[in-house]
Amino acid sequence: MGYNNGMAAFEFVSHKIEPDFRTLVFTYSLESEVFTQTIQLETPIDKGKLTPLFERVLHNLHFALGISYWKATCSSEIQIKWGSITKSESDFWNTIYTKGLGEFYYKNNIDFRNLVHFPFVNDTTSHESTKLPKHNRDLIGIGGGKDSALVWEMWKKKNKHADGLVIHTQNRHSIIDQLTTKMGIPHIRVMRSMDKSFFNPEKKWKYNGHVPVSMIYAWIGILVAYLFDYDSFIVSNERSAEEANTTLFGMNINHQWSKTKEFEELFNEYIHTHITPSIDYYSPIRDMSELHIVEKLVQNYPQYVSHIASCNRNFSIQNPLKEKKWCGACPKCAFAFLMFAACMSKKAVIEMFGKDLLADSSLLPLFADLGGRGGLKPFECVGTFAEVQEALRMIVAKGEFIIPGDLVMNQ
């Protein structure tokens, strides 16, 4: 397309399936260095599934996984070495790499306007979607937190066949294994492994930062749904994800953009148009707030509360938590503490988190940010200002915690 911002071209080199029929390998080239990322399944792929539809899924999964490498330089020249895509496909990926990286652009002070250009050809003949047989089976993403735990229990009541999908990145996460065991969730496990050399401390990439990992998981979910005959990939994204953190060049910057209704609709339309109309992607708790989810979980499934965790340190590659589920210092811990403190006794919440986070003076600025009384809403998967304030009022009404008066807004 002729676009270049002075950076070496970023190349989507190739993708392949290994002879074990369990391992998928995706290769990228950046500044003369080659990187691979793998997706490994526990069960070999049926050779009957190696169809043109499977190839289309791999093409798109190649793009999805590549966002982690492309952002290192944000080269405006993108090359697809294995083939070509249509303009509508290009438009989709331009949007994903723009809106999905909003927080990344904001924090790195990058002007993203007219930056992303996936090359395309005007030929749609080889990119039509393929209808599949109906299987009456659903695949549900399980992440170890309260949202997916609630969705699983909701689906059990439907008496419809469902299995969980657990995606591990780099390392196997015991927190998810413990929850699936406790809840008795039959599941498919996928291991996603990034190229370790990409994180070489001696190599200083120009940029670093957040990627829309929910988008990556959405594509892995579609891959698994196709390979193992599911009609839907169901996720656990709630209404609270809709609130943006800030704006940049007229675009809403939302840490949770790939959990929003906008992404869900965009993704579903793309899957139905370019992959298959027979697999749906959606969240059944789209209209629920974070506070409502906690209320339902505590009231109906209290046996799971001590087994769930939302702290990202549980999934950290370089600095994971050990012997506890909550770090007690990050925005997700602070937010979750408020949600559970609004719905549980003080004794139970302190036992769950290991301490009274509201009594930690160092966290007061963080609580202020969460409730709209400080700076920006933290760039994390946390709820809205309004529901934080509602939770604070509920906590005050219970009279168990000491809450600084300036944290709570008047209704």
N, C-alpha and C positions, 0 to 999 in steps of 0.2 A: 504493500500500500504506500510505501515511500515515507512513512513516519519514522523519525529518529530523534531522540533527545540526547544524543552524544554517547549513549551507553551501547555496549555490545549487545547484539540480538539475543533474546531469550528463546531457546529452542525446545519444543516438545519433540523429542527425538524418536522414541519408539515405546511400544508396550507389548508384552508377550505373556504367555502362560508357560510356566515351567513344566518339565516332563512329569513331575509328581501330580499335576492337575489340581494342585492345592494352592500354588503360589503364583501371584500375578506381579509382574515387574514393570515399573514405569520409569522411563529414563528421560532426563533433562540435561541441557547444556547451558552453562552460564559462564561467561568470561573464560572460555576455553576449558572449563572444568565440567566434568560429567557427574551427575548425581542420579541415584536410583531410590525409589521408594517402593516398598512391597506391601501387598495385601495377602495375608495368608489365612486360608480356611482350614477348619478341622477335617472337613469331609471333602474328598476329591470331587471335582466337577464332572457331572455326567457328560460324556462326549456328545450326546445328543443336544446339549445346550450350546454347543459351539456354533452358533448361527450368526447371520448378519446382525440380528438384534443384539446379541452378546457383544459383537464388535462395536456397535454404536454406544453401548453402555461403557465399554472400555475407553473409547475415544473421550467421552465426557468425564469419566472418572480421572483420566489423565489430566484434563484441564483443572478439575476440582483439586486434586492433590498438588498440582503445580503452583497453586497460589502461594504456598509457603516458600517456594524458591524464587518465584518471579519478584516478590516484594523486596528481595535483597538489593536489587538495583532499580526496579521499576522501569525497565527498558521499554520504550514505546515501540520498539521493533520486535514483533513476535513472529516466529516462524514455526509452522507445523510440518515436520519432516515426513510424517507418515501418510499425509493426504491433505484433504481440504474440507471445509465446512461451508454451509450456506450463510447468506446474510442474516437470516432470522436466528440461526445458531450463534453467529458472531455477535448480534445485538444482545442476546441473552448473556453471553460470557463477558461482554463489555460492561453490562450492568452489574453482574456478580463481582467482578474485579474492581468496580467503582464503589458501589454502595456497601458491599461486604467488607471493604477495607477502609471505610470511613474513619473509624477510630485511628487506624494506622496512619492515614494521611494527616489527620488532625495533630497527632502527637509528633509526627516527623516534619510538620510544616511543609507539606507537599501540595502543590497546586495540581489537583487530579483532573481538572477540566481538560478535555481533549487529550488525555494521556493514554488510555487503554484502547488498543486497536487490534482485535483479533482479525487476521486476514480471512477473506471469504471469496467464494466464487458463486456466481448466480446459476446454480444448478441444483435443483431439488429432487431429481429423479432417484437418487440413491439414499435419501434420508427420510423416507416415509415410515410412519409408525406401524407396528405389527400387532394385531390382535392375538390374545392368548386365551386358552381355555380357562373357565372359572374353576377355582379350587376351594372356595369357602374357607380360607385360612388367612389369618392376619399375623403380621410380624410387628412386634412392639419393641421399640428401643428402650433398653434398661440402662440407666446411667448411675445408679447408686443413691439418687436423691429422692426427695419426697414426691416430686411430680410424677415420675415414672412408676413409683410404687402405687400411687393412687390410681393411675390409668390402668395398671395391671389388674387391680382389684375391681375396677369398674368393668373391665372386659370379662373377668371371670363370671360376673353375674349374667352376662349375655349368653352363656353356655355355647359359645362359638369357639372353634379351634383357634388357638393362638400360641405362639412361642415368642420368647424374648430374643432380642439381638443385643449382644454385649460386644462393644468395640474397645479393645485395648490399644493404646498407643505407646509404642516403645517397650513398655513393661506390662506384665499382667498385674491388674489392680485388685488386691485382695478385698477392698471395701465392697466392690461389686459382687465378687464371688460370695461373700458372706451374706449379702442381701438376697441374692438369688437362691441360696441354700435355705435361708430362713423363710422366704416366701414360697418356696417350692416351685420356682419358675423354670420350666424346661426352656433351654435356650441354645442358640447358635453363637459360637464365639469366633470373633475375627481379630487377628493381630495386624495392626498397622505399624510399619517400621519405617521411619525416616532415615535418610542417609546420615550416618554419624559424622562423616567427614565435613558435612555442611556446617556443623557446629564447631569446627576446629577453631580454638581461641586465637590461633596465629593468623587466621584469615579474618580480616576486618571488612565485613560487608557494609555497604553504604547505609542501609536501613535495617531496622528490626522492629518487630511489634506484632500486634494482635491480628489474627486471621479468623474468618468466619467458620469456625470448626463445625458448627451445626450444619452448614452447607456441605462440608466434606462427608459428615456422617449420613446426610440425606442421600448422597450418591452411593455410599457403601450399602445403605439400606435397600436402595433400588436394585443394586447388583444381587444382593442376597435374596431379595423377593423374587427376582427372575429365576435365579439358579435353583431355588428350592421350593418354588411353586406357592407363593403367597400373593393374595390379591391386593393387599395394602401394606404399606409401611407406616406405622402409627407412631407419632412422636408426642412429647409431653410439653408443649409450648403454651404458656398461659397469656392472658390479656396484658399483664404487667410489662411484657417485653415490648409493647408498642411505644412506650415513652422514650423519646430520644434524650441523649445527654447534652447535646449542644448543636450548633449549626456551623457550617463552613462553606463559603462560597454559595450560599443559598440552599445547600443540601443538609437534611437532618443527619446528624452523626449519632448513630445508635450502636452501642456495643453489642446489642442483641438483635441486630438487623436480620440475621439469618434465622431468627426465631419468630419473626413478625408474620402477620397475616399477609402483608405485601409479598414477602418471600415465598410463603406457602402457596399463594395463588400463582405467582410467576413460575415457580418450580413445577407445580402440578400441570399447568398449561404446557410447559415445555416437555415434560415427560409424556403427556398424552399426544402431543403433536409429533415429537421426534423419536420417541422410544416405543411406547405402547399405551393405548388407552385402557389397558386391562389392569394396571397397577396404580393405585391411588396413594397419595401422600397427604396426611392431615393430622391435626391435633384435636382430640375430642374435648380438651379442656381450654380451648381457645378463648372462651368467654369467662373463664374463672380468673380471679385475682390470686396472687400469691397467698394472701391472708386467708382467703376462702379455702384454698387447697390445704393449708395447714390445719384449719378448723376441721375440715372433713376427715383428714388423716388422724388427728388426735381423738376425735369423737368416735370414729368407726374402726380404726385400726391402730390402737395405741401400742399393740405388741411389736409394731415395726419401728416405732419412733427411735429407739436406741440403736437401731441398725442402719439408719440412713445418715448421710452426710453430704453437705453441699460445698464444703471447703475445697478449693482447687488444689491445695497442697496435697490432698490425697492422690492426685493424678500428676503431680510434678515429676518431671523426668530427672531433674538434677537435685531437687531438695524436697523429697516426699516426707510426709508426716510419719512418725513412728510411735506406735503404742497409744495413739489417740486419733479421733476423727475430726476434731476441730482445732485450728491453730489459735483461735481466740483473738486474732489481731487484724484480720483482713475484712474488707467490706462485706463479703458473703457471710462470714461468721457473725458480724455485727447485725446485718439485716436478718439473718435466720434467727438469731437470738431474740430479736424484737417480735418476730412472728410467733415463735413458740412461747415466749413469755406472755403474749397476749392470750394464749389458749391453754396454758398449763400452769401449774403451781410453781412458785419460786423454787421450792426444793427440787422439783422434778427437772426444771430447766437448768439449774446449776449443776445438778448431777449429770445432765446430758452434755453440757458444754465444758464442765470442769471448773468453772468459776462464774462469778457474777460480772458479766461484761459491762453492765451499766454502772458498776462501782469502780471501773477502771478509768481514771481521769484522762489517761492518754488517748482513750477512744472517743471522748466527747466531741472533738472536731469531726470525727468520722460519722458519729450519730447525727450531728448537725447537717452534714452534707446529705446523708440519706433522707433526712426529713425536710429538705428544702430550706434549712435555716443557715446554711453555710455557703460553700462554693458550688461547683458542678456536682451533679449526680455522679457518683463513682462509676468508672468504666468497668463494670462488672455485671454479672447476671443477678441484679437486685430489682426490687419492686419500685413502684412509683412513690413520689413524695406523698400523695394523698393516702395511700394505704399504710405508709410508715406512720403518718400522723394518726390514722385510725387505730393502729396497733398501740401507739403511745398512749392514746386516750383510754383504751381498754386496760392497759397496764396500770395507769394512774387510778382508774376506777376500782381495781382490785386491791390497791393499797399495800401491796407487798414490797414493791421496789421503790427506791428513792430516785426520782427523776428530776434533773435540773429543770426549773420552770421555763427557761428560754428554749428548750427543745420542743415544747408542745405549743402549737398554734391554736388560737381560739377558733372555734367553729364559725 
